[in-house]
Amino acid sequence: MTEEMLKSITEAEARASAIKNAAYEKAAALVAEAEKQAARTEQSSAEVCKAYAETQVKNARAEAERRFEISVKTEEKQAREYCAQALENAEDCIGKIVGRIVGGNC
C-alpha cells in the first residue's frame, strides 16, 4: 500500500512536472509571438507616423506657398497703386514747374 502511494505520488509529480514544463514552453512561445507582434506593430506605427509627418510637411508647404502668393499679389497691387499716385503727383508738380518756367515765375 505504501508502495502504491509512493508510486501514485511519483506519477503525480511527473505529470505535474510535465504540465509545468508544457506551461513554460507555451508561455515562452506566447512571449516570443507577442514580441514579434510588438515589433511588427512598432514598425507599422513608425511607417504610419512617417507618412503622416510627410503629409503634414507637404500640406504646410502648400499652405505657405498659397499664403505667399496672396501676399505677393496684395503687395504688388499696393505698389502699383502707390506708383500710380506718385506718378499723378509728379505730373501735377511737373505741370506747375513747367508753368512757372513758361510763365517766367522761376
Chimera marker file (.cmm) of the C-alpha trace (Angstrom):
<marker_set name="trace">
<marker id="1" x="0.000" y="0.000" z="0.000" r="1" g="1" b="0" radius="0.5"/>
<marker id="2" x="2.807" y="2.368" z="0.816" r="1" g="1" b="0" radius="0.5"/>
<marker id="3" x="4.464" y="1.442" z="-2.424" r="1" g="1" b="0" radius="0.5"/>
<marker id="4" x="1.290" y="2.213" z="-4.318" r="1" g="1" b="0" radius="0.5"/>
<marker id="5" x="1.010" y="5.573" z="-2.606" r="1" g="1" b="0" radius="0.5"/>
<marker id="6" x="4.633" y="6.395" z="-3.375" r="1" g="1" b="0" radius="0.5"/>
<marker id="7" x="4.152" y="5.255" z="-6.958" r="1" g="1" b="0" radius="0.5"/>
<marker id="8" x="0.992" y="7.373" z="-7.228" r="1" g="1" b="0" radius="0.5"/>
<marker id="9" x="2.774" y="10.390" z="-5.753" r="1" g="1" b="0" radius="0.5"/>
<marker id="10" x="5.738" y="9.906" z="-8.103" r="1" g="1" b="0" radius="0.5"/>
<marker id="11" x="3.412" y="9.652" z="-11.089" r="1" g="1" b="0" radius="0.5"/>
<marker id="12" x="1.529" y="12.764" z="-9.949" r="1" g="1" b="0" radius="0.5"/>
<marker id="13" x="4.801" y="14.636" z="-9.527" r="1" g="1" b="0" radius="0.5"/>
<marker id="14" x="5.894" y="13.534" z="-13.015" r="1" g="1" b="0" radius="0.5"/>
<marker id="15" x="2.576" y="14.693" z="-14.512" r="1" g="1" b="0" radius="0.5"/>
<marker id="16" x="2.815" y="17.972" z="-12.619" r="1" g="1" b="0" radius="0.5"/>
<marker id="17" x="6.369" y="18.448" z="-13.876" r="1" g="1" b="0" radius="0.5"/>
<marker id="18" x="5.261" y="17.701" z="-17.459" r="1" g="1" b="0" radius="0.5"/>
<marker id="19" x="2.342" y="20.136" z="-17.124" r="1" g="1" b="0" radius="0.5"/>
<marker id="20" x="4.678" y="22.748" z="-15.657" r="1" g="1" b="0" radius="0.5"/>
<marker id="21" x="7.195" y="22.282" z="-18.494" r="1" g="1" b="0" radius="0.5"/>
<marker id="22" x="4.438" y="22.462" z="-21.115" r="1" g="1" b="0" radius="0.5"/>
<marker id="23" x="3.134" y="25.633" z="-19.488" r="1" g="1" b="0" radius="0.5"/>
<marker id="24" x="6.639" y="27.166" z="-19.532" r="1" g="1" b="0" radius="0.5"/>
<marker id="25" x="7.055" y="26.225" z="-23.210" r="1" g="1" b="0" radius="0.5"/>
<marker id="26" x="3.650" y="27.641" z="-24.075" r="1" g="1" b="0" radius="0.5"/>
<marker id="27" x="4.421" y="30.816" z="-22.116" r="1" g="1" b="0" radius="0.5"/>
<marker id="28" x="7.757" y="31.176" z="-23.911" r="1" g="1" b="0" radius="0.5"/>
<marker id="29" x="6.033" y="30.712" z="-27.279" r="1" g="1" b="0" radius="0.5"/>
<marker id="30" x="3.385" y="33.293" z="-26.333" r="1" g="1" b="0" radius="0.5"/>
<marker id="31" x="6.057" y="35.758" z="-25.226" r="1" g="1" b="0" radius="0.5"/>
<marker id="32" x="8.020" y="35.233" z="-28.447" r="1" g="1" b="0" radius="0.5"/>
<marker id="33" x="4.884" y="35.734" z="-30.561" r="1" g="1" b="0" radius="0.5"/>
<marker id="34" x="3.935" y="38.821" z="-28.547" r="1" g="1" b="0" radius="0.5"/>
<marker id="35" x="7.421" y="40.258" z="-29.064" r="1" g="1" b="0" radius="0.5"/>
<marker id="36" x="7.172" y="39.618" z="-32.819" r="1" g="1" b="0" radius="0.5"/>
<marker id="37" x="3.749" y="41.232" z="-32.935" r="1" g="1" b="0" radius="0.5"/>
<marker id="38" x="5.012" y="44.194" z="-30.911" r="1" g="1" b="0" radius="0.5"/>
<marker id="39" x="7.919" y="44.620" z="-33.325" r="1" g="1" b="0" radius="0.5"/>
<marker id="40" x="5.545" y="44.498" z="-36.311" r="1" g="1" b="0" radius="0.5"/>
<marker id="41" x="3.223" y="46.989" z="-34.624" r="1" g="1" b="0" radius="0.5"/>
<marker id="42" x="6.130" y="49.276" z="-33.816" r="1" g="1" b="0" radius="0.5"/>
<marker id="43" x="7.379" y="49.157" z="-37.403" r="1" g="1" b="0" radius="0.5"/>
<marker id="44" x="3.892" y="49.728" z="-38.778" r="1" g="1" b="0" radius="0.5"/>
<marker id="45" x="3.332" y="52.637" z="-36.397" r="1" g="1" b="0" radius="0.5"/>
<marker id="46" x="6.662" y="54.163" z="-37.381" r="1" g="1" b="0" radius="0.5"/>
<marker id="47" x="5.724" y="53.921" z="-41.057" r="1" g="1" b="0" radius="0.5"/>
<marker id="48" x="2.310" y="55.462" z="-40.407" r="1" g="1" b="0" radius="0.5"/>
<marker id="49" x="3.881" y="58.281" z="-38.385" r="1" g="1" b="0" radius="0.5"/>
<marker id="50" x="6.470" y="58.906" z="-41.098" r="1" g="1" b="0" radius="0.5"/>
<marker id="51" x="3.780" y="59.053" z="-43.778" r="1" g="1" b="0" radius="0.5"/>
<marker id="52" x="1.694" y="61.370" z="-41.591" r="1" g="1" b="0" radius="0.5"/>
<marker id="53" x="4.666" y="63.659" z="-40.983" r="1" g="1" b="0" radius="0.5"/>
<marker id="54" x="5.465" y="63.771" z="-44.705" r="1" g="1" b="0" radius="0.5"/>
<marker id="55" x="1.844" y="64.607" z="-45.479" r="1" g="1" b="0" radius="0.5"/>
<marker id="56" x="1.798" y="67.355" z="-42.867" r="1" g="1" b="0" radius="0.5"/>
<marker id="57" x="5.026" y="68.856" z="-44.231" r="1" g="1" b="0" radius="0.5"/>
<marker id="58" x="3.622" y="68.727" z="-47.773" r="1" g="1" b="0" radius="0.5"/>
<marker id="59" x="0.383" y="70.376" z="-46.636" r="1" g="1" b="0" radius="0.5"/>
<marker id="60" x="2.279" y="73.026" z="-44.684" r="1" g="1" b="0" radius="0.5"/>
<marker id="61" x="4.428" y="73.853" z="-47.716" r="1" g="1" b="0" radius="0.5"/>
<marker id="62" x="1.365" y="74.102" z="-49.950" r="1" g="1" b="0" radius="0.5"/>
<marker id="63" x="-0.338" y="76.400" z="-47.450" r="1" g="1" b="0" radius="0.5"/>
<marker id="64" x="2.809" y="78.530" z="-47.125" r="1" g="1" b="0" radius="0.5"/>
<marker id="65" x="3.070" y="78.835" z="-50.914" r="1" g="1" b="0" radius="0.5"/>
<marker id="66" x="-0.617" y="79.775" z="-51.155" r="1" g="1" b="0" radius="0.5"/>
<marker id="67" x="-0.228" y="82.452" z="-48.483" r="1" g="1" b="0" radius="0.5"/>
<marker id="68" x="2.971" y="83.711" z="-50.134" r="1" g="1" b="0" radius="0.5"/>
<marker id="69" x="1.198" y="84.096" z="-53.478" r="1" g="1" b="0" radius="0.5"/>
<marker id="70" x="-1.632" y="86.014" z="-51.823" r="1" g="1" b="0" radius="0.5"/>
<marker id="71" x="0.876" y="88.225" z="-50.031" r="1" g="1" b="0" radius="0.5"/>
<marker id="72" x="2.832" y="88.906" z="-53.231" r="1" g="1" b="0" radius="0.5"/>
<marker id="73" x="-0.344" y="89.787" z="-55.135" r="1" g="1" b="0" radius="0.5"/>
<marker id="74" x="-1.502" y="92.099" z="-52.340" r="1" g="1" b="0" radius="0.5"/>
<marker id="75" x="1.869" y="93.837" z="-52.119" r="1" g="1" b="0" radius="0.5"/>
<marker id="76" x="2.068" y="94.129" z="-55.909" r="1" g="1" b="0" radius="0.5"/>
<marker id="77" x="-1.367" y="95.758" z="-56.012" r="1" g="1" b="0" radius="0.5"/>
<marker id="78" x="-0.389" y="98.216" z="-53.271" r="1" g="1" b="0" radius="0.5"/>
<marker id="79" x="2.884" y="99.013" z="-55.055" r="1" g="1" b="0" radius="0.5"/>
<marker id="80" x="1.065" y="99.675" z="-58.337" r="1" g="1" b="0" radius="0.5"/>
<marker id="81" x="-1.398" y="101.971" z="-56.574" r="1" g="1" b="0" radius="0.5"/>
<marker id="82" x="1.458" y="103.795" z="-54.847" r="1" g="1" b="0" radius="0.5"/>
<marker id="83" x="3.332" y="104.218" z="-58.134" r="1" g="1" b="0" radius="0.5"/>
<marker id="84" x="0.200" y="105.458" z="-59.912" r="1" g="1" b="0" radius="0.5"/>
<marker id="85" x="-0.380" y="108.003" z="-57.135" r="1" g="1" b="0" radius="0.5"/>
<marker id="86" x="3.276" y="109.068" z="-57.208" r="1" g="1" b="0" radius="0.5"/>
<marker id="87" x="3.139" y="109.464" z="-60.999" r="1" g="1" b="0" radius="0.5"/>
<marker id="88" x="-0.024" y="111.553" z="-60.738" r="1" g="1" b="0" radius="0.5"/>
<marker id="89" x="1.584" y="113.755" z="-58.078" r="1" g="1" b="0" radius="0.5"/>
<marker id="90" x="4.719" y="114.041" z="-60.210" r="1" g="1" b="0" radius="0.5"/>
<marker id="91" x="2.669" y="115.125" z="-63.239" r="1" g="1" b="0" radius="0.5"/>
<marker id="92" x="0.988" y="117.823" z="-61.150" r="1" g="1" b="0" radius="0.5"/>
<marker id="93" x="4.358" y="119.058" z="-59.844" r="1" g="1" b="0" radius="0.5"/>
<marker id="94" x="5.936" y="118.932" z="-63.301" r="1" g="1" b="0" radius="0.5"/>
<marker id="95" x="2.990" y="120.859" z="-64.721" r="1" g="1" b="0" radius="0.5"/>
<marker id="96" x="3.395" y="123.565" z="-62.071" r="1" g="1" b="0" radius="0.5"/>
<marker id="97" x="7.141" y="123.789" z="-62.640" r="1" g="1" b="0" radius="0.5"/>
<marker id="98" x="6.750" y="123.958" z="-66.423" r="1" g="1" b="0" radius="0.5"/>
<marker id="99" x="4.031" y="126.572" z="-65.975" r="1" g="1" b="0" radius="0.5"/>
<marker id="100" x="6.298" y="128.727" z="-63.825" r="1" g="1" b="0" radius="0.5"/>
<marker id="101" x="9.167" y="128.362" z="-66.288" r="1" g="1" b="0" radius="0.5"/>
<marker id="102" x="6.999" y="129.221" z="-69.258" r="1" g="1" b="0" radius="0.5"/>
<marker id="103" x="5.287" y="131.995" z="-67.369" r="1" g="1" b="0" radius="0.5"/>
<marker id="104" x="8.557" y="133.416" z="-66.213" r="1" g="1" b="0" radius="0.5"/>
<marker id="105" x="7.930" y="132.892" z="-62.475" r="1" g="1" b="0" radius="0.5"/>
<marker id="106" x="11.078" y="130.906" z="-61.687" r="1" g="1" b="0" radius="0.5"/>
<link id1="1" id2="2" r="1" g="1" b="0" radius="0.2"/>
<link id1="2" id2="3" r="1" g="1" b="0" radius="0.2"/>
<link id1="3" id2="4" r="1" g="1" b="0" radius="0.2"/>
<link id1="4" id2="5" r="1" g="1" b="0" radius="0.2"/>
<link id1="5" id2="6" r="1" g="1" b="0" radius="0.2"/>
<link id1="6" id2="7" r="1" g="1" b="0" radius="0.2"/>
<link id1="7" id2="8" r="1" g="1" b="0" radius="0.2"/>
<link id1="8" id2="9" r="1" g="1" b="0" radius="0.2"/>
<link id1="9" id2="10" r="1" g="1" b="0" radius="0.2"/>
<link id1="10" id2="11" r="1" g="1" b="0" radius="0.2"/>
<link id1="11" id2="12" r="1" g="1" b="0" radius="0.2"/>
<link id1="12" id2="13" r="1" g="1" b="0" radius="0.2"/>
<link id1="13" id2="14" r="1" g="1" b="0" radius="0.2"/>
<link id1="14" id2="15" r="1" g="1" b="0" radius="0.2"/>
<link id1="15" id2="16" r="1" g="1" b="0" radius="0.2"/>
<link id1="16" id2="17" r="1" g="1" b="0" radius="0.2"/>
<link id1="17" id2="18" r="1" g="1" b="0" radius="0.2"/>
<link id1="18" id2="19" r="1" g="1" b="0" radius="0.2"/>
<link id1="19" id2="20" r="1" g="1" b="0" radius="0.2"/>
<link id1="20" id2="21" r="1" g="1" b="0" radius="0.2"/>
<link id1="21" id2="22" r="1" g="1" b="0" radius="0.2"/>
<link id1="22" id2="23" r="1" g="1" b="0" radius="0.2"/>
<link id1="23" id2="24" r="1" g="1" b="0" radius="0.2"/>
<link id1="24" id2="25" r="1" g="1" b="0" radius="0.2"/>
<link id1="25" id2="26" r="1" g="1" b="0" radius="0.2"/>
<link id1="26" id2="27" r="1" g="1" b="0" radius="0.2"/>
<link id1="27" id2="28" r="1" g="1" b="0" radius="0.2"/>
<link id1="28" id2="29" r="1" g="1" b="0" radius="0.2"/>
<link id1="29" id2="30" r="1" g="1" b="0" radius="0.2"/>
<link id1="30" id2="31" r="1" g="1" b="0" radius="0.2"/>
<link id1="31" id2="32" r="1" g="1" b="0" radius="0.2"/>
<link id1="32" id2="33" r="1" g="1" b="0" radius="0.2"/>
<link id1="33" id2="34" r="1" g="1" b="0" radius="0.2"/>
<link id1="34" id2="35" r="1" g="1" b="0" radius="0.2"/>
<link id1="35" id2="36" r="1" g="1" b="0" radius="0.2"/>
<link id1="36" id2="37" r="1" g="1" b="0" radius="0.2"/>
<link id1="37" id2="38" r="1" g="1" b="0" radius="0.2"/>
<link id1="38" id2="39" r="1" g="1" b="0" radius="0.2"/>
<link id1="39" id2="40" r="1" g="1" b="0" radius="0.2"/>
<link id1="40" id2="41" r="1" g="1" b="0" radius="0.2"/>
<link id1="41" id2="42" r="1" g="1" b="0" radius="0.2"/>
<link id1="42" id2="43" r="1" g="1" b="0" radius="0.2"/>
<link id1="43" id2="44" r="1" g="1" b="0" radius="0.2"/>
<link id1="44" id2="45" r="1" g="1" b="0" radius="0.2"/>
<link id1="45" id2="46" r="1" g="1" b="0" radius="0.2"/>
<link id1="46" id2="47" r="1" g="1" b="0" radius="0.2"/>
<link id1="47" id2="48" r="1" g="1" b="0" radius="0.2"/>
<link id1="48" id2="49" r="1" g="1" b="0" radius="0.2"/>
<link id1="49" id2="50" r="1" g="1" b="0" radius="0.2"/>
<link id1="50" id2="51" r="1" g="1" b="0" radius="0.2"/>
<link id1="51" id2="52" r="1" g="1" b="0" radius="0.2"/>
<link id1="52" id2="53" r="1" g="1" b="0" radius="0.2"/>
<link id1="53" id2="54" r="1" g="1" b="0" radius="0.2"/>
<link id1="54" id2="55" r="1" g="1" b="0" radius="0.2"/>
<link id1="55" id2="56" r="1" g="1" b="0" radius="0.2"/>
<link id1="56" id2="57" r="1" g="1" b="0" radius="0.2"/>
<link id1="57" id2="58" r="1" g="1" b="0" radius="0.2"/>
<link id1="58" id2="59" r="1" g="1" b="0" radius="0.2"/>
<link id1="59" id2="60" r="1" g="1" b="0" radius="0.2"/>
<link id1="60" id2="61" r="1" g="1" b="0" radius="0.2"/>
<link id1="61" id2="62" r="1" g="1" b="0" radius="0.2"/>
<link id1="62" id2="63" r="1" g="1" b="0" radius="0.2"/>
<link id1="63" id2="64" r="1" g="1" b="0" radius="0.2"/>
<link id1="64" id2="65" r="1" g="1" b="0" radius="0.2"/>
<link id1="65" id2="66" r="1" g="1" b="0" radius="0.2"/>
<link id1="66" id2="67" r="1" g="1" b="0" radius="0.2"/>
<link id1="67" id2="68" r="1" g="1" b="0" radius="0.2"/>
<link id1="68" id2="69" r="1" g="1" b="0" radius="0.2"/>
<link id1="69" id2="70" r="1" g="1" b="0" radius="0.2"/>
<link id1="70" id2="71" r="1" g="1" b="0" radius="0.2"/>
<link id1="71" id2="72" r="1" g="1" b="0" radius="0.2"/>
<link id1="72" id2="73" r="1" g="1" b="0" radius="0.2"/>
<link id1="73" id2="74" r="1" g="1" b="0" radius="0.2"/>
<link id1="74" id2="75" r="1" g="1" b="0" radius="0.2"/>
<link id1="75" id2="76" r="1" g="1" b="0" radius="0.2"/>
<link id1="76" id2="77" r="1" g="1" b="0" radius="0.2"/>
<link id1="77" id2="78" r="1" g="1" b="0" radius="0.2"/>
<link id1="78" id2="79" r="1" g="1" b="0" radius="0.2"/>
<link id1="79" id2="80" r="1" g="1" b="0" radius="0.2"/>
<link id1="80" id2="81" r="1" g="1" b="0" radius="0.2"/>
<link id1="81" id2="82" r="1" g="1" b="0" radius="0.2"/>
<link id1="82" id2="83" r="1" g="1" b="0" radius="0.2"/>
<link id1="83" id2="84" r="1" g="1" b="0" radius="0.2"/>
<link id1="84" id2="85" r="1" g="1" b="0" radius="0.2"/>
<link id1="85" id2="86" r="1" g="1" b="0" radius="0.2"/>
<link id1="86" id2="87" r="1" g="1" b="0" radius="0.2"/>
<link id1="87" id2="88" r="1" g="1" b="0" radius="0.2"/>
<link id1="88" id2="89" r="1" g="1" b="0" radius="0.2"/>
<link id1="89" id2="90" r="1" g="1" b="0" radius="0.2"/>
<link id1="90" id2="91" r="1" g="1" b="0" radius="0.2"/>
<link id1="91" id2="92" r="1" g="1" b="0" radius="0.2"/>
<link id1="92" id2="93" r="1" g="1" b="0" radius="0.2"/>
<link id1="93" id2="94" r="1" g="1" b="0" radius="0.2"/>
<link id1="94" id2="95" r="1" g="1" b="0" radius="0.2"/>
<link id1="95" id2="96" r="1" g="1" b="0" radius="0.2"/>
<link id1="96" id2="97" r="1" g="1" b="0" radius="0.2"/>
<link id1="97" id2="98" r="1" g="1" b="0" radius="0.2"/>
<link id1="98" id2="99" r="1" g="1" b="0" radius="0.2"/>
<link id1="99" id2="100" r="1" g="1" b="0" radius="0.2"/>
<link id1="100" id2="101" r="1" g="1" b="0" radius="0.2"/>
<link id1="101" id2="102" r="1" g="1" b="0" radius="0.2"/>
<link id1="102" id2="103" r="1" g="1" b="0" radius="0.2"/>
<link id1="103" id2="104" r="1" g="1" b="0" radius="0.2"/>
<link id1="104" id2="105" r="1" g="1" b="0" radius="0.2"/>
<link id1="105" id2="106" r="1" g="1" b="0" radius="0.2"/>
</marker_set>
